[in-house]
Amino acid sequence: MTATPPPPPQNPGYAPTTEMSPADQRLWSTLTHVGGILFGFIAPLITYLVLKDRGAFVRAHTATALNFQLTLLIAYVVGYILLFILIGGLVLLAAWVASIVFGIIAAIAANKGEFYTYPVAIKFVS
């Protein structure tokens, strides 16, 4: 009598993602906004790609942070172009201040477990 081997796994090398705890979602949402202040759009992009399927709260915050940072990237490009007209310095300063102020407000809201929408963000990612 020979034993039959077990069936092969359905998706070898792929484990289904599980939802993070609310505390972890708040932590990663807060870190996404702070990372946007420090590293621009790179931190929200990475956290969005990695954590978007791990919970609705973290998905909303990472998408919101990514949208805002992409909007700021456009503002920075426009500011650098307008440096030749001398108004670009004001645009760059305003974008930098907005990044810090709104990033801190969003990080505090995420840490409290509240949703936050940046006031001037263009919606690229939902």
LUMTOR-334386 format. One record per residue (C-alpha): residue in one letter; x, y negated, z. Coordinates in nm, 4 decimals. Example, Ala and Ser with C-alpha at 12.3 -4.5 7.8 and 13.67 -1.06 7.14 Angstrom:
% residues 2
{res: a xx: 1.2300 yy: 0.4500 zz: 0.7800}
{res: s xx: 1.3670 yy: 0.1060 zz: 0.7140}
END
This chain:
% residues 126
{res: m xx: 0.0000 yy: 0.0000 zz: 0.0000}
{res: t xx: 0.1522 yy: -0.3326 zz: -0.1065}
{res: a xx: 0.0542 yy: -0.6688 zz: 0.0287}
{res: t xx: -0.0518 yy: -0.9374 zz: -0.2137}
{res: p xx: 0.1515 yy: -1.2569 zz: -0.1990}
{res: p xx: -0.0210 yy: -1.5736 zz: -0.0807}
{res: p xx: -0.1525 yy: -1.8050 zz: -0.3512}
{res: p xx: 0.0783 yy: -2.0915 zz: -0.4541}
{res: p xx: 0.0036 yy: -2.4365 zz: -0.3131}
{res: q xx: -0.2287 yy: -2.6513 zz: -0.5225}
{res: n xx: 0.0009 yy: -2.9554 zz: -0.5354}
{res: p xx: 0.3542 yy: -2.8473 zz: -0.4496}
{res: g xx: 0.5620 yy: -3.1285 zz: -0.3061}
{res: y xx: 0.2628 yy: -3.3528 zz: -0.2423}
{res: a xx: 0.1039 yy: -3.3958 zz: 0.0943}
{res: p xx: -0.2261 yy: -3.5814 zz: 0.1155}
{res: t xx: -0.2019 yy: -3.9128 zz: 0.2930}
{res: t xx: -0.3705 yy: -3.9537 zz: 0.6251}
{res: e xx: -0.5148 yy: -4.2745 zz: 0.7567}
{res: m xx: -0.2984 yy: -4.4633 zz: 1.0039}
{res: s xx: -0.4188 yy: -4.5509 zz: 1.3490}
{res: p xx: -0.5679 yy: -4.9006 zz: 1.3923}
{res: a xx: -0.2644 yy: -5.0073 zz: 1.5948}
{res: d xx: -0.0274 yy: -4.8977 zz: 1.3174}
{res: q xx: -0.2401 yy: -5.0725 zz: 1.0568}
{res: r xx: -0.2260 yy: -5.3948 zz: 1.2580}
{res: l xx: 0.1509 yy: -5.3602 zz: 1.2994}
{res: w xx: 0.2195 yy: -5.3044 zz: 0.9292}
{res: s xx: -0.0207 yy: -5.5813 zz: 0.8304}
{res: t xx: 0.1616 yy: -5.8223 zz: 1.0609}
{res: l xx: 0.5002 yy: -5.7120 zz: 0.9287}
{res: t xx: 0.3803 yy: -5.7604 zz: 0.5715}
{res: h xx: 0.2984 yy: -6.1247 zz: 0.6318}
{res: v xx: 0.6227 yy: -6.1886 zz: 0.8205}
{res: g xx: 0.8141 yy: -6.0063 zz: 0.5477}
{res: g xx: 0.6538 yy: -6.2382 zz: 0.2935}
{res: i xx: 0.7959 yy: -6.5373 zz: 0.4807}
{res: l xx: 1.1438 yy: -6.3864 zz: 0.4909}
{res: f xx: 1.1696 yy: -6.1969 zz: 0.1608}
{res: g xx: 0.9089 yy: -6.3451 zz: -0.0714}
{res: f xx: 0.6908 yy: -6.1129 zz: -0.2756}
{res: i xx: 0.9215 yy: -5.8100 zz: -0.2381}
{res: a xx: 0.8080 yy: -5.7111 zz: 0.1141}
{res: p xx: 0.4330 yy: -5.7313 zz: 0.0416}
{res: l xx: 0.4841 yy: -5.5474 zz: -0.2872}
{res: i xx: 0.6658 yy: -5.2582 zz: -0.1216}
{res: t xx: 0.4191 yy: -5.2310 zz: 0.1657}
{res: y xx: 0.1253 yy: -5.2494 zz: -0.0749}
{res: l xx: 0.2618 yy: -4.9704 zz: -0.2932}
{res: v xx: 0.3519 yy: -4.7483 zz: 0.0020}
{res: l xx: 0.0632 yy: -4.8122 zz: 0.2436}
{res: k xx: -0.2393 yy: -4.9039 zz: 0.0298}
{res: d xx: -0.3966 yy: -4.5589 zz: 0.0764}
{res: r xx: -0.3358 yy: -4.5425 zz: 0.4511}
{res: g xx: -0.6306 yy: -4.7540 zz: 0.5668}
{res: a xx: -0.8705 yy: -5.0258 zz: 0.4600}
{res: f xx: -0.7299 yy: -5.2852 zz: 0.7004}
{res: v xx: -0.3680 yy: -5.2470 zz: 0.5906}
{res: r xx: -0.4741 yy: -5.2372 zz: 0.2243}
{res: a xx: -0.6648 yy: -5.5651 zz: 0.2574}
{res: h xx: -0.3763 yy: -5.7409 zz: 0.4316}
{res: t xx: -0.1040 yy: -5.6122 zz: 0.2002}
{res: a xx: -0.3086 yy: -5.7087 zz: -0.1075}
{res: t xx: -0.3798 yy: -6.0527 zz: 0.0405}
{res: a xx: -0.0135 yy: -6.1095 zz: 0.1257}
{res: l xx: 0.0974 yy: -5.9923 zz: -0.2189}
{res: n xx: -0.1518 yy: -6.2230 zz: -0.3912}
{res: f xx: -0.0310 yy: -6.5199 zz: -0.1881}
{res: q xx: 0.3357 yy: -6.4463 zz: -0.2479}
{res: l xx: 0.2777 yy: -6.4099 zz: -0.6230}
{res: t xx: 0.0958 yy: -6.7445 zz: -0.6181}
{res: l xx: 0.3948 yy: -6.8961 zz: -0.4372}
{res: l xx: 0.6279 yy: -6.7427 zz: -0.6943}
{res: i xx: 0.4381 yy: -6.9324 zz: -0.9635}
{res: a xx: 0.4647 yy: -7.2514 zz: -0.7547}
{res: y xx: 0.8411 yy: -7.2002 zz: -0.7149}
{res: v xx: 0.8876 yy: -7.1516 zz: -1.0902}
{res: v xx: 0.6826 yy: -7.4636 zz: -1.1648}
{res: g xx: 0.8803 yy: -7.6538 zz: -0.9009}
{res: y xx: 1.2121 yy: -7.5561 zz: -1.0546}
{res: i xx: 1.0892 yy: -7.6574 zz: -1.3988}
{res: l xx: 0.9693 yy: -7.9927 zz: -1.2631}
{res: l xx: 1.3033 yy: -8.0660 zz: -1.0965}
{res: f xx: 1.3945 yy: -8.2452 zz: -1.4170}
{res: i xx: 1.1103 yy: -8.4910 zz: -1.3540}
{res: l xx: 1.2121 yy: -8.5242 zz: -0.9871}
{res: i xx: 0.8698 yy: -8.4210 zz: -0.8567}
{res: g xx: 0.9775 yy: -8.0581 zz: -0.8474}
{res: g xx: 1.1472 yy: -8.1057 zz: -0.5129}
{res: l xx: 0.8140 yy: -8.1973 zz: -0.3567}
{res: v xx: 0.6470 yy: -7.8939 zz: -0.5141}
{res: l xx: 0.9211 yy: -7.6653 zz: -0.3822}
{res: l xx: 0.9009 yy: -7.8195 zz: -0.0353}
{res: a xx: 0.5214 yy: -7.7855 zz: -0.0268}
{res: a xx: 0.5386 yy: -7.4207 zz: -0.1368}
{res: w xx: 0.8036 yy: -7.3425 zz: 0.1233}
{res: v xx: 0.6056 yy: -7.5069 zz: 0.4055}
{res: a xx: 0.2844 yy: -7.3339 zz: 0.2911}
{res: s xx: 0.4645 yy: -6.9999 zz: 0.2935}
{res: i xx: 0.5742 yy: -7.0432 zz: 0.6522}
{res: v xx: 0.2553 yy: -7.1966 zz: 0.7934}
{res: f xx: 0.0030 yy: -6.9717 zz: 0.6227}
{res: g xx: 0.2249 yy: -6.6648 zz: 0.6706}
{res: i xx: 0.2331 yy: -6.7218 zz: 1.0467}
{res: i xx: -0.1429 yy: -6.7801 zz: 1.0609}
{res: a xx: -0.2044 yy: -6.4596 zz: 0.8619}
{res: a xx: 0.0370 yy: -6.2586 zz: 1.0791}
{res: i xx: -0.1397 yy: -6.3741 zz: 1.3954}
{res: a xx: -0.4792 yy: -6.2835 zz: 1.2473}
{res: a xx: -0.3502 yy: -5.9397 zz: 1.1438}
{res: n xx: -0.2068 yy: -5.8794 zz: 1.4890}
{res: k xx: -0.5469 yy: -5.9614 zz: 1.6418}
{res: g xx: -0.7136 yy: -5.7129 zz: 1.4062}
{res: e xx: -0.8891 yy: -5.9813 zz: 1.2025}
{res: f xx: -0.9042 yy: -6.0170 zz: 0.8255}
{res: y xx: -0.7469 yy: -6.3280 zz: 0.6732}
{res: t xx: -0.7690 yy: -6.4923 zz: 0.3330}
{res: y xx: -0.5071 yy: -6.7425 zz: 0.2237}
{res: p xx: -0.6736 yy: -7.0679 zz: 0.1135}
{res: v xx: -0.4834 yy: -7.1162 zz: -0.2144}
{res: a xx: -0.4030 yy: -6.7632 zz: -0.3317}
{res: i xx: -0.4833 yy: -6.6444 zz: -0.6825}
{res: k xx: -0.6312 yy: -6.2937 zz: -0.6742}
{res: f xx: -0.4009 yy: -6.0698 zz: -0.8781}
{res: v xx: -0.4411 yy: -5.7485 zz: -0.6769}
{res: s xx: -0.7550 yy: -5.6283 zz: -0.5033}
END
